Amino acid sequence: MTWNLIVYEQTESTQDLAREMALDGEPEGLAVMALQQTRGRGRAGRHWVSPACKNLALSLILRPGVAPAEAPLLGLLAAVAVAEMLEEHRIGSPQLKWPNDVLVSRCKIAGILPEGTIVDRSVAQVIIGLGLNVNCERTDFPPELMASISSMYLETGQGFDLESVARAFLRHMEMLYLRVKQEGCGFIVPLWQSRWAHQGHTLSRDGLTGLAEGIDRDGALLLRTPDGTLHRISSGEAHPLS
Ligand code: BTN
């Protein structure tokens, strides 16, 4: 599979654009990037803050032919591809936060939004949205986010060409995705867990607090509460206590 990367100056949301194109029959491999998004979306319906022309906003169309239960694994896969790409750019020790964040120096550098469409009990399409902080500074963000974000520029003191960064990510994503096509999804969770920031840490999710024991084969978080119960959490977010 080769990527067909289309770069827009401005759009409301690459995610919405890619989803519409996929529903119109666009084959997998289309990657839509925008220099500016006017209505970028994050997880859980949040607004995605991304200063114009500084950060990467990219959405990919995949048609993986996996079972619906496995669709979330493609979000984990994209997070691994981002971490590999950051290492290639000499940004050391990127770590992953369940479900789909990439952290550097404990700060969020990228978020991923995987959105699947199920038709006749199989996954017809998955749109993988990637928001990656590339050239932004802390002051590009609202005060409440400043302390918790990082960027490739903040980590290295260097500026990066957005399209080159997109193509580098796509190269890593392609290699990992080819593996999915060849051998299925079984390798994704161990690979993701090898970069997990919170294995064995205490995490809290909607009032439930427990030890992060692992990720199950469908990508759900396994939290052990103090009474010994193992909770399987398949959606939402879980944050470290400290
Ligand atoms: C998150 O909340 O962490 C996920 C953020 C995903 C943002 C990206 S930017 C490209 C694509 N277009 C959108 O509107 N959202 C995703």
Residues whose N, C-alpha, C, O or C-beta is under 5 A from the ligand:
A	BS01	BTN	S13 T14 Q15 R39 G40 R41 G42 R43 W48 L56 A57 L58 S59 G111 I112 L113 G129 L130 G131
